[in-house]
Amino acid sequence: MDLFVGSFSIRIVLLGTLQRVAAVLWRRARRWAALLLLGLCLPLYAAPLRVNVLLSEAGGSYSELAGALRDALDAGAFTLTIGTSAAPPESTDLYVAVGMKASLAVSHSTRPVLSVWTPRATVDAIKRPAFSALYMEQPIARHWALLRAALPEVRAVGVLYATLPMELPGLRRLARADGLVLHEQVVTEPAQLGANLAELIGKSDVLLALPDAAIYRRDTIRNILLQTYRQRVPLIGISRNYVQAGALCSVYSSPVQVAHQAAGAIEYFAANGHLPASQYPQEFEVSVNTQVARSLGLTIKDAAQLRAAIGWGG
């Protein structure tokens, strides 16, 4: 009996010891797993990431965007240098080129580049690796959503262009899905712009501006707006400046909104070692020219109501 009890006691002690060892090993395994997971989540750059922000122009919206970008990024994780694109330094981990001029200035650099406020056509023409962009344009579906929310009764939409716009296939699909007629007018000669526009708006309920620099330029936009106004055909613009000049409404992204999206792309680069794919603006606002609406006898929603009507998926 004593031998049996002694053997039983030894087994109990051994079992308790094994349980304690197992518990220790389990705790250590969990700790190693946690450390490994933490290591995987740490930024790729241990030292602050050097970000050189190059502005196409000093002041104005460019400086507002740069200031908002500085505020959006963690000063302990990122070192920002802000300047113009005249002489971009090579001592940087990442360029943030704001505007077309700055983007072209660093297009041949060996450093990664995040281009901001640059037309998609310019970005697509830059054939080099480690170059990503936040396009200047809004997605065409967002423009269309604004048009439908602001002018739900229109049946014929006119578009004017000199070269085939990349937005056109998507625009055709949207018009077809909504049962609207899309009138397309090609301007082959600059001198024919006025005549081509008159022909187009004569059969359209609204003119939807597309980002075509050969059509909508500083020296032509005023006459385009005057001609559409006289014919009582509203124009949907492609920026807030169009609305200030006389367009009915437009969608746009503010410098602060673009800066927040750029900050997200920079943080992605720091964590992954490469830039995200090029993308359109995510956040946006709506601008409405109520005076033009009244003059044209239109009753439309205000900017906040249109923004809500478009929704976040616009």
C-alpha positions, -999 to +999 in steps of 0.1 A: +000+000+000+028+025+009+045+017-024+013+023-043+007+056-025+043+067-031+041+059-068+008+077-070+023+108-053+053+108-077+029+107-106+009+136-092+041+156-088+054+148-122+020+157-137+020+190-119+055+197-131+046+189-167+016+212-165+037+240-152+063+235-179+036+234-205+021+266-191+055+283-193+061+271-229+026+282-239+032+317-224+065+320-242+050+308-275+023+334-272+049+361-264+070+351-294+039+351-316+029+386-303+064+399-309+065+385-344+031+401-351+042+434-337+073+433-359+052+427-390+031+457-382+060+481-376+067+506-403+093+496-429+113+528-422+126+528-386+140+564-390+116+592-400+106+589-436+120+619-456+092+634-477+100+662-501+069+681-511+074+700-544+049+727-554+043+737-589+037+772-576+042+789-543+012+802-524-025+797-530-041+763-530-007+747-534+005+760-501-028+752-484-025+716-495+011+714-483+002+728-449-027+704-445-004+675-454+021+686-427-008+686-402-021+652-413+012+634-409+029+623-376+059+646-372+078+618-354+074+594-383+078+618-412+102+646-420+086+670-445+105+695-467+083+719-487+096+738-517+091+745-554+099+722-582+128+745-595+156+723-581+143+691-565+169+676-542+178+639-545+182+634-507+147+621-501+128+589-496+097+601-514+087+630-536+052+644-533+048+665-565+019+689-564+007+699-598+017+690-634+049+712-634+063+696-602+053+661-615+072+666-647+102+680-629+107+647-610+094+623-637+129+611-645+141+608-609+150+574-595+131+582-563+095+572-557+070+599-567+034+605-555+019+630-580-010+651-567-033+674-586-020+662-620-043+654-650-046+617-656-034+621-692-001+635-680+003+608-654-004+580-680+022+595-703+049+592-676+062+556-681+084+548-651+081+526-621+074+539-585+052+567-598+017+569-585-009+597-585-040+612-570-056+625-602-068+660-606-100+650-622-131+636-605-144+602-617-169+606-645-196+587-625-194+614-599-200+641-625-229+621-639-244+616-605-243+654-599-260+661-632-288+636-625-293+649-589-292+686-600-313+682-632-334+651-630-357+662-658-331+665-686-332+640-714-304+652-737-268+658-725-242+674-747-204+669-745-178+688-765-142+676-771-113+680-795-097+646-788-114+614-778-116+616-740-109+585-719-141+592-699-163+588-730-169+550-729-180+553-693-201+583-700-219+564-728-226+535-705-241+558-679-263+576-704-275+544-719-283+529-684-304+560-675-321+562-709-307+596-718-294+608-752-258+617-753-249+642-780-212+643-789-196+672-808-160+670-820-141+702-825-116+696-853-105+733-858-102+759-830-118+785-852-149+763-853-154+761-816-182+787-815-201+771-844-197+736-830-209+747-796-240+764-810-249+732-829-244+711-798-264+732-773-292+736-799-301+700-793-290+695-757-307+703-723-274+706-705-237+708-714-214+685-694-178+698-694-150+672-699-114+678-690-102+687-725-075+714-724-080+721-761-116+731-755-119+745-720-090+770-717-086+803-699-091+821-732-123+802-742-142+794-710-157+828-707-172+827-743-184+791-737-202+802-705-217+832-722-230+812-752-246+786-730-261+812-708-277+831-737-291+798-750-304+791-715-285+758-714-268+751-680-232+739-679-219+714-654-184+724-646-153+703-637-141+725-608-152+751-583-136+778-605-161+770-633-190+776-609-174+809-598-172+819-635-208+810-643-213+772-645-244+759-627-226+734-604-196+711-601-180+685-579-145+692-566-121+682-538-106+708-515-069+711-508-075+697-473-094+667-486-067+659-512-040+663-485-057+637-462-058+612-491-021+620-499-012+614-462-029+580-464-008+571-495+024+583-478+016+562-447+009+532-470+043+537-486+060+538-452+044+506-441+047+486-474+077+500-492+057+508-524+030+533-533-006+524-538-021+524-572-031+557-588-066+568-578-092+595-582-101+618-553-121+601-526-135+630-506-153+657-524-177+686-522-204+703-544-205+739-554-237+755-568-241+789-585-276+799-572-276+831-591-272+813-624-299+788-614-323+817-607-314+834-640-321+802-659-353+796-641-341+764-625-350+751-591-323+728-578-311+714-545-285+734-526-249+722-523-254+701-492-285+684-505-267+676-538-237+662-519-260+640-499-278+629-530-246+618-547-236+599-516-201+585-508-201+561-537-203+589-563 
